[in-house]
Amino acid sequence: MTSLSIILGVPGYWQIILIVLVVLLLFGGKKIPELMKGIGRGTREFKKGLNTDEEDDEGGKDVAKKD
């Protein structure tokens, strides 16, 4: 299993812990919630944009069928 994770590039437990510690050192404890909130807003806006784009496509199909 270890060789498979090395080939696939899957981080292990120690790598994840190291990444979390580096993020804490770089941004500090107070900045991380703000970053996560921004990521959440961005994800929500992205999903909303995808939904409105799909609705626009469906609306265009209805118009084409009527003609």
PDB file of N, CA, C and O in Angstrom:
ATOM      1  N   MET A   1       0.829  -1.196   0.000  1.00  0.00           N
ATOM      2  CA  MET A   1       0.000   0.000   0.000  1.00  0.00           C
ATOM      3  C   MET A   1       0.868   1.253   0.000  1.00  0.00           C
ATOM      4  O   MET A   1       0.507   2.263  -0.605  1.00  0.00           O
ATOM      5  N   THR A   2       2.022   1.188   0.683  1.00  0.00           N
ATOM      6  CA  THR A   2       2.890   2.351   0.764  1.00  0.00           C
ATOM      7  C   THR A   2       3.450   2.702  -0.607  1.00  0.00           C
ATOM      8  O   THR A   2       3.494   3.877  -0.970  1.00  0.00           O
ATOM      9  N   SER A   3       3.879   1.702  -1.374  1.00  0.00           N
ATOM     10  CA  SER A   3       4.421   1.989  -2.700  1.00  0.00           C
ATOM     11  C   SER A   3       3.343   2.552  -3.625  1.00  0.00           C
ATOM     12  O   SER A   3       3.630   3.394  -4.476  1.00  0.00           O
ATOM     13  N   LEU A   4       2.111   2.090  -3.459  1.00  0.00           N
ATOM     14  CA  LEU A   4       1.012   2.619  -4.264  1.00  0.00           C
ATOM     15  C   LEU A   4       0.762   4.088  -3.943  1.00  0.00           C
ATOM     16  O   LEU A   4       0.529   4.892  -4.847  1.00  0.00           O
ATOM     17  N   SER A   5       0.809   4.440  -2.662  1.00  0.00           N
ATOM     18  CA  SER A   5       0.588   5.840  -2.291  1.00  0.00           C
ATOM     19  C   SER A   5       1.729   6.728  -2.766  1.00  0.00           C
ATOM     20  O   SER A   5       1.514   7.901  -3.069  1.00  0.00           O
ATOM     21  N   ILE A   6       2.931   6.185  -2.833  1.00  0.00           N
ATOM     22  CA  ILE A   6       4.064   6.965  -3.347  1.00  0.00           C
ATOM     23  C   ILE A   6       3.888   7.205  -4.842  1.00  0.00           C
ATOM     24  O   ILE A   6       4.135   8.306  -5.334  1.00  0.00           O
ATOM     25  N   ILE A   7       3.464   6.177  -5.553  1.00  0.00           N
ATOM     26  CA  ILE A   7       3.273   6.302  -6.999  1.00  0.00           C
ATOM     27  C   ILE A   7       2.150   7.287  -7.309  1.00  0.00           C
ATOM     28  O   ILE A   7       2.279   8.108  -8.216  1.00  0.00           O
ATOM     29  N   LEU A   8       1.058   7.211  -6.566  1.00  0.00           N
ATOM     30  CA  LEU A   8      -0.089   8.080  -6.816  1.00  0.00           C
ATOM     31  C   LEU A   8       0.103   9.485  -6.262  1.00  0.00           C
ATOM     32  O   LEU A   8      -0.641  10.397  -6.624  1.00  0.00           O
ATOM     33  N   GLY A   9       1.075   9.672  -5.402  1.00  0.00           N
ATOM     34  CA  GLY A   9       1.312  10.980  -4.823  1.00  0.00           C
ATOM     35  C   GLY A   9       0.363  11.329  -3.701  1.00  0.00           C
ATOM     36  O   GLY A   9       0.140  12.508  -3.428  1.00  0.00           O
ATOM     37  N   VAL A  10      -0.205  10.327  -3.040  1.00  0.00           N
ATOM     38  CA  VAL A  10      -1.140  10.552  -1.942  1.00  0.00           C
ATOM     39  C   VAL A  10      -0.336  10.891  -0.691  1.00  0.00           C
ATOM     40  O   VAL A  10       0.531  10.112  -0.294  1.00  0.00           O
ATOM     41  N   PRO A  11      -0.604  12.042  -0.060  1.00  0.00           N
ATOM     42  CA  PRO A  11       0.157  12.389   1.144  1.00  0.00           C
ATOM     43  C   PRO A  11      -0.217  11.495   2.321  1.00  0.00           C
ATOM     44  O   PRO A  11      -1.375  11.111   2.490  1.00  0.00           O
ATOM     45  N   GLY A  12       0.780  11.176   3.119  1.00  0.00           N
ATOM     46  CA  GLY A  12       0.551  10.373   4.311  1.00  0.00           C
ATOM     47  C   GLY A  12       0.180  11.254   5.492  1.00  0.00           C
ATOM     48  O   GLY A  12       0.000  12.464   5.358  1.00  0.00           O
ATOM     49  N   TYR A  13       0.071  10.612   6.657  1.00  0.00           N
ATOM     50  CA  TYR A  13      -0.328  11.352   7.858  1.00  0.00           C
ATOM     51  C   TYR A  13       0.703  12.407   8.235  1.00  0.00           C
ATOM     52  O   TYR A  13       0.340  13.528   8.591  1.00  0.00           O
ATOM     53  N   TRP A  14       1.989  12.058   8.159  1.00  0.00           N
ATOM     54  CA  TRP A  14       3.023  13.014   8.553  1.00  0.00           C
ATOM     55  C   TRP A  14       3.069  14.206   7.610  1.00  0.00           C
ATOM     56  O   TRP A  14       3.296  15.335   8.045  1.00  0.00           O
ATOM     57  N   GLN A  15       2.857  13.964   6.327  1.00  0.00           N
ATOM     58  CA  GLN A  15       2.856  15.083   5.379  1.00  0.00           C
ATOM     59  C   GLN A  15       1.678  16.017   5.633  1.00  0.00           C
ATOM     60  O   GLN A  15       1.823  17.236   5.542  1.00  0.00           O
ATOM     61  N   ILE A  16       0.521  15.457   5.949  1.00  0.00           N
ATOM     62  CA  ILE A  16      -0.656  16.285   6.231  1.00  0.00           C
ATOM     63  C   ILE A  16      -0.432  17.115   7.486  1.00  0.00           C
ATOM     64  O   ILE A  16      -0.770  18.298   7.518  1.00  0.00           O
ATOM     65  N   ILE A  17       0.135  16.504   8.518  1.00  0.00           N
ATOM     66  CA  ILE A  17       0.430  17.234   9.758  1.00  0.00           C
ATOM     67  C   ILE A  17       1.425  18.350   9.480  1.00  0.00           C
ATOM     68  O   ILE A  17       1.267  19.459   9.990  1.00  0.00           O
ATOM     69  N   LEU A  18       2.445  18.071   8.679  1.00  0.00           N
ATOM     70  CA  LEU A  18       3.442  19.085   8.344  1.00  0.00           C
ATOM     71  C   LEU A  18       2.812  20.237   7.563  1.00  0.00           C
ATOM     72  O   LEU A  18       3.133  21.398   7.817  1.00  0.00           O
ATOM     73  N   ILE A  19       1.933  19.938   6.631  1.00  0.00           N
ATOM     74  CA  ILE A  19       1.257  20.983   5.855  1.00  0.00           C
ATOM     75  C   ILE A  19       0.400  21.855   6.759  1.00  0.00           C
ATOM     76  O   ILE A  19       0.399  23.078   6.620  1.00  0.00           O
ATOM     77  N   VAL A  20      -0.334  21.236   7.689  1.00  0.00           N
ATOM     78  CA  VAL A  20      -1.177  21.992   8.624  1.00  0.00           C
ATOM     79  C   VAL A  20      -0.319  22.906   9.489  1.00  0.00           C
ATOM     80  O   VAL A  20      -0.684  24.058   9.722  1.00  0.00           O
ATOM     81  N   LEU A  21       0.815  22.407   9.965  1.00  0.00           N
ATOM     82  CA  LEU A  21       1.698  23.236  10.791  1.00  0.00           C
ATOM     83  C   LEU A  21       2.265  24.413   9.999  1.00  0.00           C
ATOM     84  O   LEU A  21       2.351  25.525  10.520  1.00  0.00           O
ATOM     85  N   VAL A  22       2.649  24.178   8.759  1.00  0.00           N
ATOM     86  CA  VAL A  22       3.183  25.265   7.929  1.00  0.00           C
ATOM     87  C   VAL A  22       2.110  26.319   7.675  1.00  0.00           C
ATOM     88  O   VAL A  22       2.395  27.516   7.722  1.00  0.00           O
ATOM     89  N   VAL A  23       0.879  25.886   7.407  1.00  0.00           N
ATOM     90  CA  VAL A  23      -0.218  26.833   7.188  1.00  0.00           C
ATOM     91  C   VAL A  23      -0.466  27.649   8.449  1.00  0.00           C
ATOM     92  O   VAL A  23      -0.677  28.859   8.376  1.00  0.00           O
ATOM     93  N   LEU A  24      -0.441  26.991   9.606  1.00  0.00           N
ATOM     94  CA  LEU A  24      -0.625  27.719  10.868  1.00  0.00           C
ATOM     95  C   LEU A  24       0.481  28.736  11.085  1.00  0.00           C
ATOM     96  O   LEU A  24       0.218  29.849  11.541  1.00  0.00           O
ATOM     97  N   LEU A  25       1.714  28.371  10.765  1.00  0.00           N
ATOM     98  CA  LEU A  25       2.824  29.304  10.934  1.00  0.00           C
ATOM     99  C   LEU A  25       2.724  30.480   9.968  1.00  0.00           C
ATOM    100  O   LEU A  25       3.024  31.615  10.340  1.00  0.00           O
ATOM    101  N   LEU A  26       2.308  30.219   8.739  1.00  0.00           N
ATOM    102  CA  LEU A  26       2.239  31.287   7.745  1.00  0.00           C
ATOM    103  C   LEU A  26       1.086  32.254   7.989  1.00  0.00           C
ATOM    104  O   LEU A  26       1.262  33.469   7.897  1.00  0.00           O
ATOM    105  N   PHE A  27      -0.081  31.723   8.297  1.00  0.00           N
ATOM    106  CA  PHE A  27      -1.266  32.565   8.380  1.00  0.00           C
ATOM    107  C   PHE A  27      -1.697  32.886   9.798  1.00  0.00           C
ATOM    108  O   PHE A  27      -2.389  33.880  10.014  1.00  0.00           O
ATOM    109  N   GLY A  28      -1.314  32.087  10.758  1.00  0.00           N
ATOM    110  CA  GLY A  28      -1.739  32.319  12.130  1.00  0.00           C
ATOM    111  C   GLY A  28      -3.144  31.799  12.375  1.00  0.00           C
ATOM    112  O   GLY A  28      -3.891  31.540  11.431  1.00  0.00           O
ATOM    113  N   GLY A  29      -3.497  31.647  13.627  1.00  0.00           N
ATOM    114  CA  GLY A  29      -4.782  31.070  13.996  1.00  0.00           C
ATOM    115  C   GLY A  29      -5.975  31.949  13.672  1.00  0.00           C
ATOM    116  O   GLY A  29      -7.060  31.435  13.403  1.00  0.00           O
ATOM    117  N   LYS A  30      -5.800  33.262  13.692  1.00  0.00           N
ATOM    118  CA  LYS A  30      -6.934  34.169  13.462  1.00  0.00           C
ATOM    119  C   LYS A  30      -7.261  34.315  11.983  1.00  0.00           C
ATOM    120  O   LYS A  30      -8.407  34.596  11.630  1.00  0.00           O
ATOM    121  N   LYS A  31      -6.285  34.131  11.124  1.00  0.00           N
ATOM    122  CA  LYS A  31      -6.486  34.344   9.694  1.00  0.00           C
ATOM    123  C   LYS A  31      -7.129  33.141   9.010  1.00  0.00           C
ATOM    124  O   LYS A  31      -7.772  33.300   7.972  1.00  0.00           O
ATOM    125  N   ILE A  32      -6.969  31.945   9.567  1.00  0.00           N
ATOM    126  CA  ILE A  32      -7.472  30.733   8.928  1.00  0.00           C
ATOM    127  C   ILE A  32      -8.996  30.732   8.794  1.00  0.00           C
ATOM    128  O   ILE A  32      -9.491  30.377   7.724  1.00  0.00           O
ATOM    129  N   PRO A  33      -9.776  31.112   9.828  1.00  0.00           N
ATOM    130  CA  PRO A  33     -11.234  31.150   9.626  1.00  0.00           C
ATOM    131  C   PRO A  33     -11.660  32.109   8.515  1.00  0.00           C
ATOM    132  O   PRO A  33     -12.612  31.830   7.787  1.00  0.00           O
ATOM    133  N   GLU A  34     -10.965  33.230   8.384  1.00  0.00           N
ATOM    134  CA  GLU A  34     -11.273  34.165   7.306  1.00  0.00           C
ATOM    135  C   GLU A  34     -10.987  33.539   5.945  1.00  0.00           C
ATOM    136  O   GLU A  34     -11.754  33.722   5.000  1.00  0.00           O
ATOM    137  N   LEU A  35      -9.877  32.797   5.849  1.00  0.00           N
ATOM    138  CA  LEU A  35      -9.548  32.123   4.597  1.00  0.00           C
ATOM    139  C   LEU A  35     -10.599  31.075   4.245  1.00  0.00           C
ATOM    140  O   LEU A  35     -11.026  30.984   3.094  1.00  0.00           O
ATOM    141  N   MET A  36     -11.012  30.292   5.224  1.00  0.00           N
ATOM    142  CA  MET A  36     -12.014  29.251   4.983  1.00  0.00           C
ATOM    143  C   MET A  36     -13.361  29.859   4.591  1.00  0.00           C
ATOM    144  O   MET A  36     -14.074  29.319   3.746  1.00  0.00           O
ATOM    145  N   LYS A  37     -13.700  30.993   5.218  1.00  0.00           N
ATOM    146  CA  LYS A  37     -14.947  31.680   4.884  1.00  0.00           C
ATOM    147  C   LYS A  37     -14.902  32.172   3.435  1.00  0.00           C
ATOM    148  O   LYS A  37     -15.889  32.069   2.708  1.00  0.00           O
ATOM    149  N   GLY A  38     -13.761  32.701   3.028  1.00  0.00           N
ATOM    150  CA  GLY A  38     -13.602  33.156   1.651  1.00  0.00           C
ATOM    151  C   GLY A  38     -13.681  32.013   0.651  1.00  0.00           C
ATOM    152  O   GLY A  38     -14.271  32.157  -0.419  1.00  0.00           O
ATOM    153  N   ILE A  39     -13.082  30.871   1.003  1.00  0.00           N
ATOM    154  CA  ILE A  39     -13.149  29.702   0.126  1.00  0.00           C
ATOM    155  C   ILE A  39     -14.586  29.214   0.011  1.00  0.00           C
ATOM    156  O   ILE A  39     -15.035  28.842  -1.073  1.00  0.00           O
ATOM    157  N   GLY A  40     -15.308  29.216   1.128  1.00  0.00           N
ATOM    158  CA  GLY A  40     -16.710  28.791   1.114  1.00  0.00           C
ATOM    159  C   GLY A  40     -17.568  29.699   0.254  1.00  0.00           C
ATOM    160  O   GLY A  40     -18.419  29.225  -0.498  1.00  0.00           O
ATOM    161  N   ARG A  41     -17.350  31.003   0.361  1.00  0.00           N
ATOM    162  CA  ARG A  41     -18.112  31.956  -0.462  1.00  0.00           C
ATOM    163  C   ARG A  41     -17.799  31.764  -1.938  1.00  0.00           C
ATOM    164  O   ARG A  41     -18.692  31.795  -2.785  1.00  0.00           O
ATOM    165  N   GLY A  42     -16.521  31.567  -2.233  1.00  0.00           N
ATOM    166  CA  GLY A  42     -16.130  31.356  -3.624  1.00  0.00           C
ATOM    167  C   GLY A  42     -16.741  30.097  -4.206  1.00  0.00           C
ATOM    168  O   GLY A  42     -17.202  30.095  -5.348  1.00  0.00           O
ATOM    169  N   THR A  43     -16.746  29.024  -3.424  1.00  0.00           N
ATOM    170  CA  THR A  43     -17.347  27.769  -3.869  1.00  0.00           C
ATOM    171  C   THR A  43     -18.843  27.933  -4.088  1.00  0.00           C
ATOM    172  O   THR A  43     -19.391  27.434  -5.071  1.00  0.00           O
ATOM    173  N   ARG A  44     -19.502  28.634  -3.169  1.00  0.00           N
ATOM    174  CA  ARG A  44     -20.944  28.855  -3.286  1.00  0.00           C
ATOM    175  C   ARG A  44     -21.264  29.664  -4.546  1.00  0.00           C
ATOM    176  O   ARG A  44     -22.203  29.337  -5.272  1.00  0.00           O
ATOM    177  N   GLU A  45     -20.488  30.715  -4.804  1.00  0.00           N
ATOM    178  CA  GLU A  45     -20.707  31.536  -5.997  1.00  0.00           C
ATOM    179  C   GLU A  45     -20.459  30.730  -7.269  1.00  0.00           C
ATOM    180  O   GLU A  45     -21.171  30.888  -8.261  1.00  0.00           O
ATOM    181  N   PHE A  46     -19.446  29.867  -7.236  1.00  0.00           N
ATOM    182  CA  PHE A  46     -19.146  29.030  -8.391  1.00  0.00           C
ATOM    183  C   PHE A  46     -20.305  28.088  -8.692  1.00  0.00           C
ATOM    184  O   PHE A  46     -20.709  27.942  -9.846  1.00  0.00           O
ATOM    185  N   LYS A  47     -20.839  27.449  -7.652  1.00  0.00           N
ATOM    186  CA  LYS A  47     -21.972  26.541  -7.841  1.00  0.00           C
ATOM    187  C   LYS A  47     -23.201  27.297  -8.323  1.00  0.00           C
ATOM    188  O   LYS A  47     -23.942  26.809  -9.176  1.00  0.00           O
ATOM    189  N   LYS A  48     -23.416  28.495  -7.774  1.00  0.00           N
ATOM    190  CA  LYS A  48     -24.555  29.310  -8.202  1.00  0.00           C
ATOM    191  C   LYS A  48     -24.404  29.691  -9.675  1.00  0.00           C
ATOM    192  O   LYS A  48     -25.382  29.691 -10.423  1.00  0.00           O
ATOM    193  N   GLY A  49     -23.193  30.011 -10.083  1.00  0.00           N
ATOM    194  CA  GLY A  49     -22.939  30.334 -11.481  1.00  0.00           C
ATOM    195  C   GLY A  49     -23.181  29.151 -12.395  1.00  0.00           C
ATOM    196  O   GLY A  49     -23.708  29.312 -13.496  1.00  0.00           O
ATOM    197  N   LEU A  50     -22.802  27.961 -11.949  1.00  0.00           N
ATOM    198  CA  LEU A  50     -23.067  26.764 -12.746  1.00  0.00           C
ATOM    199  C   LEU A  50     -24.559  26.522 -12.888  1.00  0.00           C
ATOM    200  O   LEU A  50     -25.032  26.169 -13.968  1.00  0.00           O
ATOM    201  N   ASN A  51     -25.306  26.710 -11.801  1.00  0.00           N
ATOM    202  CA  ASN A  51     -26.752  26.490 -11.846  1.00  0.00           C
ATOM    203  C   ASN A  51     -27.441  27.487 -12.764  1.00  0.00           C
ATOM    204  O   ASN A  51     -28.327  27.105 -13.529  1.00  0.00           O
ATOM    205  N   THR A  52     -27.051  28.756 -12.705  1.00  0.00           N
ATOM    206  CA  THR A  52     -27.687  29.753 -13.566  1.00  0.00           C
ATOM    207  C   THR A  52     -27.319  29.505 -15.020  1.00  0.00           C
ATOM    208  O   THR A  52     -28.127  29.761 -15.913  1.00  0.00           O
ATOM    209  N   ASP A  53     -26.109  29.009 -15.272  1.00  0.00           N
ATOM    210  CA  ASP A  53     -25.700  28.697 -16.635  1.00  0.00           C
ATOM    211  C   ASP A  53     -26.531  27.548 -17.191  1.00  0.00           C
ATOM    212  O   ASP A  53     -26.931  27.578 -18.354  1.00  0.00           O
ATOM    213  N   GLU A  54     -26.795  26.530 -16.363  1.00  0.00           N
ATOM    214  CA  GLU A  54     -27.628  25.408 -16.800  1.00  0.00           C
ATOM    215  C   GLU A  54     -29.060  25.868 -17.056  1.00  0.00           C
ATOM    216  O   GLU A  54     -29.695  25.404 -18.003  1.00  0.00           O
ATOM    217  N   GLU A  55     -29.577  26.774 -16.226  1.00  0.00           N
ATOM    218  CA  GLU A  55     -30.929  27.294 -16.425  1.00  0.00           C
ATOM    219  C   GLU A  55     -31.007  28.088 -17.723  1.00  0.00           C
ATOM    220  O   GLU A  55     -32.007  28.015 -18.437  1.00  0.00           O
ATOM    221  N   ASP A  56     -29.951  28.852 -18.033  1.00  0.00           N
ATOM    222  CA  ASP A  56     -29.923  29.599 -19.286  1.00  0.00           C
ATOM    223  C   ASP A  56     -29.920  28.653 -20.479  1.00  0.00           C
ATOM    224  O   ASP A  56     -30.591  28.911 -21.478  1.00  0.00           O
ATOM    225  N   ASP A  57     -29.171  27.562 -20.382  1.00  0.00           N
ATOM    226  CA  ASP A  57     -29.132  26.587 -21.470  1.00  0.00           C
ATOM    227  C   ASP A  57     -30.498  25.946 -21.673  1.00  0.00           C
ATOM    228  O   ASP A  57     -30.930  25.756 -22.810  1.00  0.00           O
ATOM    229  N   GLU A  58     -31.174  25.614 -20.593  1.00  0.00           N
ATOM    230  CA  GLU A  58     -32.500  25.010 -20.695  1.00  0.00           C
ATOM    231  C   GLU A  58     -33.500  25.999 -21.281  1.00  0.00           C
ATOM    232  O   GLU A  58     -34.367  25.612 -22.064  1.00  0.00           O
ATOM    233  N   GLY A  59     -33.386  27.258 -20.914  1.00  0.00           N
ATOM    234  CA  GLY A  59     -34.280  28.280 -21.459  1.00  0.00           C
ATOM    235  C   GLY A  59     -34.064  28.456 -22.949  1.00  0.00           C
ATOM    236  O   GLY A  59     -35.022  28.681 -23.689  1.00  0.00           O
ATOM    237  N   GLY A  60     -32.843  28.359 -23.397  1.00  0.00           N
ATOM    238  CA  GLY A  60     -32.541  28.471 -24.815  1.00  0.00           C
ATOM    239  C   GLY A  60     -33.099  27.318 -25.612  1.00  0.00           C
ATOM    240  O   GLY A  60     -33.500  27.498 -26.761  1.00  0.00           O
ATOM    241  N   LYS A  61     -33.132  26.133 -25.024  1.00  0.00           N
ATOM    242  CA  LYS A  61     -33.681  24.966 -25.713  1.00  0.00           C
ATOM    243  C   LYS A  61     -35.181  25.125 -25.924  1.00  0.00           C
ATOM    244  O   LYS A  61     -35.706  24.739 -26.968  1.00  0.00           O
ATOM    245  N   ASP A  62     -35.873  25.691 -24.936  1.00  0.00           N
ATOM    246  CA  ASP A  62     -37.317  25.889 -25.060  1.00  0.00           C
ATOM    247  C   ASP A  62     -37.634  26.874 -26.184  1.00  0.00           C
ATOM    248  O   ASP A  62     -38.588  26.674 -26.936  1.00  0.00           O
ATOM    249  N   VAL A  63     -36.849  27.921 -26.299  1.00  0.00           N
ATOM    250  CA  VAL A  63     -37.069  28.919 -27.342  1.00  0.00           C
ATOM    251  C   VAL A  63     -36.831  28.296 -28.710  1.00  0.00           C
ATOM    252  O   VAL A  63     -37.572  28.575 -29.653  1.00  0.00           O
ATOM    253  N   ALA A  64     -35.817  27.464 -28.828  1.00  0.00           N
ATOM    254  CA  ALA A  64     -35.506  26.834 -30.110  1.00  0.00           C
ATOM    255  C   ALA A  64     -36.617  25.877 -30.529  1.00  0.00           C
ATOM    256  O   ALA A  64     -36.912  25.760 -31.718  1.00  0.00           O
ATOM    257  N   LYS A  65     -37.231  25.198 -29.576  1.00  0.00           N
ATOM    258  CA  LYS A  65     -38.300  24.262 -29.894  1.00  0.00           C
ATOM    259  C   LYS A  65     -39.554  24.993 -30.367  1.00  0.00           C
ATOM    260  O   LYS A  65     -40.290  24.471 -31.205  1.00  0.00           O
ATOM    261  N   LYS A  66     -39.807  26.192 -29.843  1.00  0.00           N
ATOM    262  CA  LYS A  66     -41.007  26.944 -30.203  1.00  0.00           C
ATOM    263  C   LYS A  66     -40.928  27.463 -31.631  1.00  0.00           C
ATOM    264  O   LYS A  66     -41.955  27.604 -32.295  1.00  0.00           O
ATOM    265  N   ASP A  67     -39.719  27.750 -32.112  1.00  0.00           N
ATOM    266  CA  ASP A  67     -39.557  28.306 -33.466  1.00  0.00           C
ATOM    267  C   ASP A  67     -39.745  27.277 -34.485  1.00  0.00           C
ATOM    268  O   ASP A  67     -39.646  27.565 -35.678  1.00  0.00           O
TER     269      ASP A  67
END
